[in-house]
Amino acid sequence: MDYLGDTNVLLRRIQRVHPEYRVVREAINRLQARGDQLCLVPQNLIEMWAVCTRPVEIQKAEGRRQLCCYAPTLKNVGLK
């Protein structure tokens, strides 16, 4: 079965310090083990790029920790 991936799930998958990292990693691994696929649409990649390339100063002004320190690749997210 195919599942549409939510950008927040994808972001948590690359944020190793996020509290939900392990839960998301395990969920993606289970989907793949069952033969299911997590599908992406261009909007996912646009949103991930926007978050991962947002200047740290802006993130701090928004009261957030730095979300990403690099622009992820699909391999980093754990997708084929």
SERO-105702 format. One record per residue (C-alpha): residue number from 1; y, z, x. Coordinates in steps of 0.5 Angstrom, whole numbers. Each point is the difference from the previous one (the first is absolute). Example, Ala and Ser with C-alpha at 12.3 -4.5 7.8 and 13.67 -1.06 7.14 Angstrom:
2
 num     Y     Z     X
   1    -9    16    25
   2     7    -2     2
***
This chain:
80
 num     Y     Z     X
   1     0     0     0
   2     7    -1     2
   3     6     5     0
   4     7    -1     1
   5     3     4     6
   6     6     4    -2
   7     5     0     6
   8     0     8     0
   9    -8     0     1
  10     1    -5     6
  11     6     4     3
  12    -4     6     0
  13    -6    -3     3
  14     4    -1     6
  15     4     6     0
  16    -5     5     4
  17     5     6    -1
  18     0    -1    -7
  19    -4     5    -4
  20    -3    -5    -4
  21    -2    -4     6
  22    -8     2     0
  23     0    -1    -8
  24     2    -7     0
  25    -4    -2     6
  26    -6     3    -3
  27     1    -4    -7
  28     1    -6     4
  29    -6     1     4
  30    -4     1    -6
  31     3    -6    -4
  32    -2    -4     6
  33    -7     3     1
  34    -1    -2    -8
  35     2    -7     2
  36     6     1    -4
  37     7    -3     3
  38     7     3     0
  39     4    -6    -1
  40     7    -1     2
  41     6    -4    -3
  42     6    -3     4
  43     4     6    -3
  44    -4     5     3
  45     1    -3     7
  46     8     0    -2
  47     0     7    -2
  48    -4     2     6
  49     4    -4     5
  50     7     3    -3
  51    -3     7     1
  52    -3    -1     7
  53     6    -3     2
  54     5     5    -3
  55     5     3     5
  56    -2     7     2
  57     7     2    -1
  58     0    -2    -7
  59    -7     3    -2
  60     3     7     3
  61     6    -1    -4
  62    -4    -1    -6
  63    -4     7     2
  64    -6    -3     2
  65    -4     0     6
  66    -1    -7     4
  67    -6    -4    -4
  68    -2    -5     5
  69     2    -1     7
  70    -3    -7     0
  71    -1    -6    -5
  72    -7     0    -2
  73    -5    -5     0
  74    -6    -1    -5
  75    -4     2     5
  76     3     7     1
  77     0     1    -8
  78    -8    -1     1
  79     0    -6    -4
  80    -4    -7     1
***
